[in-house]
Amino acid sequence: MISVQNRLQPSSGNKYFSLLLLPLLLLSCGAFKKTQTTPWPEDDVIVTHPSDDKNEEDKKDVVIKETTPKEENVALTYAMVSFKGEEYRVPVHKKNFKIAVMLPFHLQGAQSKIDKLRANIVLEYYQGMLLAISKIENLESKFDVHFYDTDNDTNTLRKILRKPELEDVDLIIGPTDDAQVRIAAYFAKVRKIPLISPITTMDYIKSDNPNVFFLNPSDKMKAKKFLTYYLREHKGEKLVLVRDGKSFDKTFGEALIHLCEAQELPITEVAYSNYIRWAKQIGGGQAVIVHTGQSKSQMSYSVTGLQSQAGNVTLVVSDRWMNFHNVDYKQLGKLNVTYISTEKSIMPNTMAQSMYRSYTRKYKGTPSSYTYMGYDQFLFACESLDAFGKYFPMFLEGKTISYANTDFSLTKTPSVFQNNYLMLYRFEDHKIIPIEF
């Protein structure tokens, strides 16, 4: 069961007004340009915190009082729990959970293009959460979900975290900005509250924090997963990284370089140009070429230039290449093309198809990656709490749990829990085939 109970003191007229104006504000910032308007559930509590309070206390870096929760020596009893087709012996735990969702909804109105984009992304994520509710209501547990608007502002986040009801939440979802994640992560660490970072990816935070879970795989995790595939299927083949200095290069490309250096794996870096001398770079043997370019012109020049090396190369590229039209698939098919992706729904699966149908019925549009993200993460969070309570990391670490558009494989790093997840697809006989590894 999902409900939202307002345990706050009566809000001011302005706060109620913000709630009533929510659909209008979201429309004005372009949040629904692709789908129908998303109505907030009638019992939702959207708590806004205007940032006009200029008290000096709010400006301090350390604004969260550190307290040590009381440890209770309680003898545990156990019960058998079924989760995703497996049986677990789990400590008996409560079945009522309170979840705080802290996201930049920008309820006071988006002020910039970036604000509008952020509001659109968050609303797409929220739409996914709404679609997950029908599944969550079938669980044994009850979930009280409270939504807070961070407005993408650190001072606003600090005000939210000072609220008394935040002291006893069972899970925090959010926030999204790196600086805000660090603030909330400290709050969660002190109080031993699990915190899911829903959109942001970070390889580490300042100190070891076993309460923080990044459910989107970081670039380091993706590079690590790719190297697992490379060493299993292409060990001994020359590894070449074609770099164009743009987004995919600066994220995944740099992570791959650093990981190869740490593992003392040889990797050749090649600056992209339209006329790369491929024979010289490959060197006459077998090679795996990781191409960070994401434009169609880069694809066209590279695929054409590599035809003379067909049979000697495996061309690894971003899944963005799947979206290009008017492609010479005959040429592409000669190069053992492998796509890097985190989008599981590229290939039909039962959960993704069900979610897609629900979305199109409700919103008359196509779900975005962020909609799938909200659906998968909210469902994973609630199902994990329902089955394992606060003990869920003990039972799920290292396991792969499958959802509509992603898998969750919680891996403890020296800093936080990361999702060690990546999808690889092979282009073969004009078909996209997932690679098991």
CORBEL-V557311 format. One record per residue. PSI is psi in whole degrees, -180 to 180 (none if undefined). OMEGA is omega in whole degrees, 0 to 359 (none if undefined). NEAR is the number of other C-alpha atoms within 10 Angstrom. Layout:
{{PSI,OMEGA,NEAR} {PSI,OMEGA,NEAR}}
//
This chain:
{{139,176,15} {131,173,19} {164,176,17} {114,181,18} {132,181,14} {98,178,15} {7,181,9} {160,170,11} {155,180,6} {133,183,9} {162,176,11} {166,178,8} {-36,180,8} {-38,181,11} {-41,176,16} {-36,180,14} {-39,178,11} {-40,180,18} {-43,181,18} {-31,181,11} {-2,187,14} {-52,180,19} {-39,180,17} {-43,180,13} {-41,181,20} {-36,177,24} {-39,183,16} {-26,180,14} {9,174,22} {19,185,14} {-23,185,24} {31,183,19} {-17,182,12} {-14,185,15} {180,175,16} {165,176,13} {138,177,17} {112,176,18} {139,175,10} {140,176,15} {146,187,10} {-30,184,8} {11,177,13} {146,175,16} {112,177,19} {112,184,22} {119,179,21} {153,183,23} {92,180,19} {141,186,16} {33,181,15} {1,178,7} {114,187,12} {26,179,9} {141,181,8} {-31,180,7} {-34,182,10} {-20,185,16} {-8,181,12} {147,180,11} {-39,181,11} {105,183,11} {-1,183,16} {116,180,16} {128,181,9} {123,178,12} {153,180,9} {115,180,9} {146,179,9} {130,176,7} {127,181,6} {129,177,6} {92,183,6} {130,177,6} {127,183,6} {140,169,9} {155,188,10} {156,176,11} {155,178,11} {133,182,12} {136,175,17} {127,181,12} {117,178,14} {41,175,10} {2,178,7} {153,179,7} {138,181,10} {144,172,15} {109,193,13} {141,173,20} {136,178,18} {132,185,16} {171,181,17} {164,181,13} {18,174,15} {122,185,16} {143,179,19} {124,183,20} {131,176,21} {122,179,19} {117,183,21} {102,184,26} {156,179,26} {80,179,24} {-20,183,29} {53,183,23} {-23,180,25} {-2,179,17} {130,179,20} {133,185,21} {-19,185,10} {172,177,10} {-39,179,10} {-41,176,10} {-43,181,18} {-42,178,20} {-44,180,15} {-43,179,22} {-39,180,27} {-44,179,23} {-45,182,21} {-38,178,23} {-35,175,23} {-41,176,25} {-44,180,26} {-38,177,24} {-40,177,26} {-39,177,26} {-42,179,20} {-40,181,18} {-26,181,22} {-17,187,22} {-39,181,16} {-33,177,13} {-41,184,13} {-32,180,21} {-15,177,15} {-7,179,11} {163,180,16} {-29,187,13} {161,174,19} {138,182,19} {120,172,23} {116,186,18} {124,180,21} {133,181,23} {134,179,18} {135,180,22} {111,179,23} {-19,183,30} {20,182,26} {42,185,21} {129,184,15} {-38,178,21} {-39,177,22} {-41,178,21} {-43,179,24} {-39,178,22} {-41,178,17} {-45,184,19} {-19,176,19} {-12,184,14} {135,185,10} {-36,184,9} {-13,178,13} {-14,182,20} {-26,186,13} {25,176,13} {156,181,18} {-17,180,22} {141,173,24} {131,172,25} {116,184,22} {-178,354,23} {-156,187,31} {-33,182,21} {145,183,18} {-49,182,13} {-39,180,14} {-36,177,20} {-41,180,23} {-40,178,17} {-49,181,19} {-34,180,23} {-39,177,30} {-45,177,21} {-46,182,24} {-38,181,24} {-45,181,18} {-39,185,16} {2,179,20} {47,178,20} {126,176,22} {136,179,23} {124,176,26} {123,172,26} {111,193,25} {-30,187,25} {-42,182,22} {144,171,17} {131,178,21} {139,179,17} {-27,181,16} {161,167,17} {180,194,17} {-34,184,10} {167,180,13} {126,182,15} {94,182,22} {2,181,20} {-3,185,22} {134,183,27} {115,175,23} {109,186,24} {-16,170,26} {128,183,25} {135,177,26} {167,178,23} {-35,178,22} {-42,179,23} {-40,179,22} {-42,178,23} {-40,178,25} {-44,180,19} {-40,179,18} {-41,180,19} {-31,174,18} {-45,177,14} {-47,182,16} {-47,183,16} {-26,179,12} {-41,188,11} {-22,187,11} {24,181,16} {133,181,14} {-18,177,14} {148,181,18} {134,179,18} {121,183,22} {132,177,20} {116,177,22} {120,189,20} {133,177,20} {2,176,19} {9,182,15} {-164,196,12} {-51,183,12} {-34,177,18} {-44,183,20} {-19,181,14} {-81,182,16} {-42,183,18} {-49,180,24} {-38,177,18} {-39,179,19} {-42,178,23} {-49,182,18} {-39,181,13} {-39,177,16} {-41,178,17} {-42,181,12} {-34,181,9} {4,180,8} {42,175,9} {129,180,12} {135,177,13} {135,182,16} {126,178,13} {131,180,16} {126,176,16} {133,182,10} {139,166,17} {165,180,13} {-14,187,13} {54,177,9} {137,176,16} {86,189,11} {-39,181,16} {-39,179,13} {-41,182,8} {-36,182,15} {-38,174,20} {19,173,11} {-11,179,11} {-160,177,12} {143,182,17} {148,171,22} {118,182,24} {113,176,25} {113,186,23} {118,183,23} {-6,178,24} {143,183,23} {17,178,19} {157,181,11} {-35,180,16} {-39,177,11} {-40,177,16} {-47,184,19} {-48,180,15} {-43,184,14} {-45,181,20} {-42,178,20} {-46,182,13} {-29,182,17} {-3,183,21} {-34,180,16} {-16,180,11} {9,181,18} {137,183,17} {-21,179,13} {-9,188,20} {152,164,22} {119,184,22} {115,182,23} {124,188,22} {168,174,24} {149,178,18} {-9,175,18} {-26,178,14} {-22,179,16} {-22,186,13} {-5,182,8} {142,179,11} {166,179,8} {51,181,6} {143,175,14} {90,185,11} {-23,177,12} {-45,176,10} {-44,182,14} {-39,183,21} {-17,181,17} {-9,192,21} {14,179,21} {52,185,18} {132,177,21} {128,182,24} {135,173,23} {131,184,20} {159,167,17} {11,183,18} {103,181,18} {-27,185,21} {-1,173,18} {-39,174,17} {132,183,13} {134,170,11} {158,189,13} {-45,183,11} {-41,179,14} {-41,179,21} {-41,179,14} {-44,179,11} {-41,180,21} {-45,180,20} {-42,179,13} {-40,181,15} {-47,182,21} {-34,176,13} {-40,187,10} {-39,190,15} {-6,177,16} {38,180,13} {-161,180,13} {129,181,13} {142,177,22} {175,176,14} {-35,181,17} {-30,175,20} {-46,175,25} {-39,181,30} {-49,179,27} {-40,180,24} {-53,184,27} {-46,186,27} {-41,180,27} {-41,179,24} {-44,178,21} {-44,181,20} {-49,183,18} {-41,178,24} {-37,179,20} {-44,177,18} {-42,181,22} {-44,184,24} {-41,191,25} {-9,185,24} {-144,182,21} {-9,183,18} {5,190,15} {-34,179,17} {-32,181,19} {-32,185,10} {-23,186,14} {-13,181,16} {127,178,16} {-10,177,15} {155,177,12} {118,181,14} {122,188,14} {138,176,15} {-168,190,21} {-49,186,22} {3,179,23} {163,168,24} {149,177,25} {117,178,24} {89,186,20} {123,181,23} {123,180,20} {123,174,19} {176,178,13} {-14,184,13} {-54,187,16} {-178,169,22} {132,177,24} {158,174,26} {108,181,24} {84,191,25} {138,174,24} {144,174,22} {139,172,21} {136,179,24} {142,178,22} {137,175,20} {116,185,19} {128,180,16} {43,179,11} {26,178,11} {153,174,10} {121,185,17} {126,178,16} {143,179,16} {124,177,12} {127,177,8} {none,none,13}}
//
